[in-house]
Amino acid sequence: MSGPERAGYDVAVIGAGMAGMATALFAAAQGLSCIQIGNAGSILFATGLLDLLGVHPVAEARRWRSPYQALAALGRDQPEHPLARVDQTAIRQAFETFVAALGSAGMPYAPLGELNSEVLTSIGTVKSSYGVPVTMAAGAAALAARTPCLLIDFRGLREFSAAQVVAALADRWPGLRHARIEFPNSENTTELYDAHLAGALESAGTRARTINLVKPLLGAAQAVGFPAVLGLARAPQVHAAFEAALGVPVFEIPTIPTSVPGLRLLAALERAVAASGVERRYWARVRGLIYDAAGKIATLELDDLAGGDRVVARSVVLATGRFNGRGLTADRRGVRESILDLPVSQPDSRDAWHQRDFLAPAGHPINRAGLMVDDTWHPLDASGKAAWPGLFAVGSILAHQDWMRSKCGSGLAIATAWAVVEQVAHQLRGAGAGRR
Ligand SMILES: Cc1cc2nc3c(=O)[nH]c(=O)nc-3n(C[C@H](O)[C@H](O)[C@H](O)COP(=O)(O)OP(=O)(O)OC[C@H]3O[C@@H](n4cnc5c(N)ncnc54)[C@H](O)[C@@H]3O)c2cc1C
């Protein structure tokens, strides 16, 4: 270990996926000094849509319009599910706070209400989600009302085919049409990439030329949809410029990962976390975590580009994700937690990891593996007690949930981050930290 030992923080967040970002933002809002360690997790692959809870029970694939009614049902049927352990008032506050931070960082969302919105996907299916970026919101309204609508795509853009979306929805949405246009200055290019188009549309000249190509195609359309390429950092302004020039609501349809909304979401979260005063170590990895003799002060051992380093903190939040994030790893002996080797709730044997039917609607037991926590979100040790008083866990590393099938990825991250930060602040405030 070559680096210096860093001054003590109230909270060290390990992980910079959705759960780590939410934890860092909420900790800063509580006035806690916070450091965040880890790279971007799965955010880059996300659509920008913030799912709260879309499906329950997963075995029945039952979809809900109201995520709050779904949460109530989840609480009755599966009280051990981490989302069912956060009360609904806290979940509302958590989402409002998270979305407000994203808005201030340049990625505004449509007002959050009581219901999930139905949003078009790039393959013509419909995704139900709770938090919808402003740039996508008019699509949900157009879909709900089956408004006469024009979908545009660009020759050479592989990530999105407006014709495919229209074909998939033709029987349900007769007023949906499509048109393909040539992206300005791409006449000699065979392949286009959405991030390049998004960057190019930040230029007023490219925007004006694109709008001029779309205008004559409008016909009876009362809304126009595009692949999600309407700007990068300045997406709200680009989107507004398209609406003003075309004179109808304009919306984006998220494309396949890695998508432009994922890039925007990551950039906005990084801006929001930086603006909140959190110290960030995005290129570092926590190699080890050691507690003092009283089990209260943690020293995190970091590997980063500059070599090694140490961070000292009074609380540590594990937001290290499941297998993708590498919070959990699996080998022949079973599933292990990567940093502290904490006990992991998992099937008794490897044979029980998966069901025989790969597409079984109930999902696979391995996708519910994770850390067990007590009532105050401390991971349990082998004796079933809190492993350390200052150690907490949030997000997809938690056991008893299958966020992918329940459509609750962001909800799980944001809600548990809120609950854990409340707990951390409560614990530390007793010891004189932070401020309200
Ligand atoms: C393809 C895809 C599409 C998605 N689409 C949506 C969507 O439309 N809507 C939605 O709501 N959600 C979506 N999600 C889910 C969402 O983005 C998150 O993946 C999910 O909420 C889990 O987040 P997490 O923070 O718990 O874990 P992860 O995102 O896995 O993050 C874990 C973090 O921990 C870090 N880490 C692990 N070990 C260490 C260590 N030792 N030291 C330092 N850092 C460490 C990793 O680097 C990473 O930053 C999608 C996910 C994927 C993969």
The ligand as an SDF file (V2000), in Angstrom:
LIG
                    3D

 53 58  0  0  0  0  0  0  0  0999 V2000
  -29.2060   -3.6910  -20.1280 C   0  0  0  0  0  0  0  0  0  0  0  0
  -29.8340   -3.0230  -18.9330 C   0  0  0  0  0  0  0  0  0  0  0  0
  -30.9410   -2.2180  -19.1130 C   0  0  0  0  0  0  0  0  0  0  0  0
  -31.5350   -1.6050  -18.0250 C   0  0  0  0  0  0  0  0  0  0  0  0
  -32.6310   -0.8320  -18.2390 N   0  0  0  0  0  0  0  0  0  0  0  0
  -33.2670   -0.2820  -17.1920 C   0  0  0  0  0  0  0  0  0  0  0  0
  -34.4400    0.5030  -17.3930 C   0  0  0  0  0  0  0  0  0  0  0  0
  -34.9220    0.7030  -18.4880 O   0  0  0  0  0  0  0  0  0  0  0  0
  -35.0440    1.0190  -16.2930 N   0  0  0  0  0  0  0  0  0  0  0  0
  -34.5630    0.8000  -15.0220 C   0  0  0  0  0  0  0  0  0  0  0  0
  -35.1430    1.2740  -14.0690 O   0  0  0  0  0  0  0  0  0  0  0  0
  -33.4420    0.0780  -14.8140 N   0  0  0  0  0  0  0  0  0  0  0  0
  -32.7860   -0.4680  -15.8660 C   0  0  0  0  0  0  0  0  0  0  0  0
  -31.6500   -1.2180  -15.6530 N   0  0  0  0  0  0  0  0  0  0  0  0
  -31.2070   -1.4600  -14.2740 C   0  0  0  0  0  0  0  0  0  0  0  0
  -30.3520   -0.3940  -13.6400 C   0  0  0  0  0  0  0  0  0  0  0  0
  -29.6140    0.3660  -14.5360 O   0  0  0  0  0  0  0  0  0  0  0  0
  -29.3410   -1.0190  -12.6560 C   0  0  0  0  0  0  0  0  0  0  0  0
  -28.5890   -1.9960  -13.3010 O   0  0  0  0  0  0  0  0  0  0  0  0
  -29.9170   -1.7270  -11.5340 C   0  0  0  0  0  0  0  0  0  0  0  0
  -30.7570   -0.7950  -10.9300 O   0  0  0  0  0  0  0  0  0  0  0  0
  -28.7910   -2.2520  -10.5780 C   0  0  0  0  0  0  0  0  0  0  0  0
  -28.0180   -1.1790  -10.1000 O   0  0  0  0  0  0  0  0  0  0  0  0
  -26.9280   -1.3700   -8.9580 P   0  0  0  0  0  0  0  0  0  0  0  0
  -26.3650   -0.0150   -8.7150 O   0  0  0  0  0  0  0  0  0  0  0  0
  -27.5000   -2.1380   -7.8360 O   0  0  0  0  0  0  0  0  0  0  0  0
  -25.8050   -2.3200   -9.5760 O   0  0  0  0  0  0  0  0  0  0  0  0
  -24.7740   -2.0930  -10.7740 P   0  0  0  0  0  0  0  0  0  0  0  0
  -25.3450   -1.2140  -11.8130 O   0  0  0  0  0  0  0  0  0  0  0  0
  -24.3340   -3.4440  -11.1750 O   0  0  0  0  0  0  0  0  0  0  0  0
  -23.5510   -1.2910  -10.1160 O   0  0  0  0  0  0  0  0  0  0  0  0
  -22.6150   -1.8850   -9.2620 C   0  0  0  0  0  0  0  0  0  0  0  0
  -21.4490   -0.9360   -9.0620 C   0  0  0  0  0  0  0  0  0  0  0  0
  -20.5610   -1.4660   -8.0800 O   0  0  0  0  0  0  0  0  0  0  0  0
  -19.2270   -1.2980   -8.5280 C   0  0  0  0  0  0  0  0  0  0  0  0
  -18.3730   -2.2370   -7.8100 N   0  0  0  0  0  0  0  0  0  0  0  0
  -18.5040   -3.5700   -7.6350 C   0  0  0  0  0  0  0  0  0  0  0  0
  -17.5000   -4.0490   -6.8890 N   0  0  0  0  0  0  0  0  0  0  0  0
  -16.7040   -2.9880   -6.5750 C   0  0  0  0  0  0  0  0  0  0  0  0
  -15.5070   -2.8340   -5.8270 C   0  0  0  0  0  0  0  0  0  0  0  0
  -14.8900   -3.8590   -5.2380 N   0  0  0  0  0  0  0  0  0  0  0  0
  -14.9700   -1.5920   -5.7250 N   0  0  0  0  0  0  0  0  0  0  0  0
  -15.5590   -0.5150   -6.2930 C   0  0  0  0  0  0  0  0  0  0  0  0
  -16.7060   -0.6200   -7.0150 N   0  0  0  0  0  0  0  0  0  0  0  0
  -17.2580   -1.8320   -7.1550 C   0  0  0  0  0  0  0  0  0  0  0  0
  -19.3320   -1.5050  -10.0190 C   0  0  0  0  0  0  0  0  0  0  0  0
  -18.2110   -0.9970  -10.6740 O   0  0  0  0  0  0  0  0  0  0  0  0
  -20.5960   -0.6810  -10.2790 C   0  0  0  0  0  0  0  0  0  0  0  0
  -20.2910    0.6910  -10.2820 O   0  0  0  0  0  0  0  0  0  0  0  0
  -31.0230   -1.8200  -16.7200 C   0  0  0  0  0  0  0  0  0  0  0  0
  -29.8970   -2.6070  -16.5420 C   0  0  0  0  0  0  0  0  0  0  0  0
  -29.3030   -3.2180  -17.6190 C   0  0  0  0  0  0  0  0  0  0  0  0
  -28.1070   -4.0950  -17.3620 C   0  0  0  0  0  0  0  0  0  0  0  0
  1  2  1  0
  2  3  1  0
  2 52  2  0
  3  4  2  0
  4  5  1  0
  4 50  1  0
  5  6  2  0
  6  7  1  0
  6 13  1  0
  7  8  2  0
  7  9  1  0
  9 10  1  0
 10 11  2  0
 10 12  1  0
 12 13  2  0
 13 14  1  0
 14 15  1  0
 14 50  1  0
 15 16  1  0
 16 17  1  0
 16 18  1  0
 18 19  1  0
 18 20  1  0
 20 21  1  0
 20 22  1  0
 22 23  1  0
 23 24  1  0
 24 25  2  0
 24 26  1  0
 24 27  1  0
 27 28  1  0
 28 29  2  0
 28 30  1  0
 28 31  1  0
 31 32  1  0
 32 33  1  0
 33 34  1  0
 33 48  1  0
 34 35  1  0
 35 36  1  0
 35 46  1  0
 36 37  1  0
 36 45  1  0
 37 38  2  0
 38 39  1  0
 39 40  1  0
 39 45  2  0
 40 41  1  0
 40 42  2  0
 42 43  1  0
 43 44  2  0
 44 45  1  0
 46 47  1  0
 46 48  1  0
 48 49  1  0
 50 51  2  0
 51 52  1  0
 52 53  1  0
M  END
$$$$
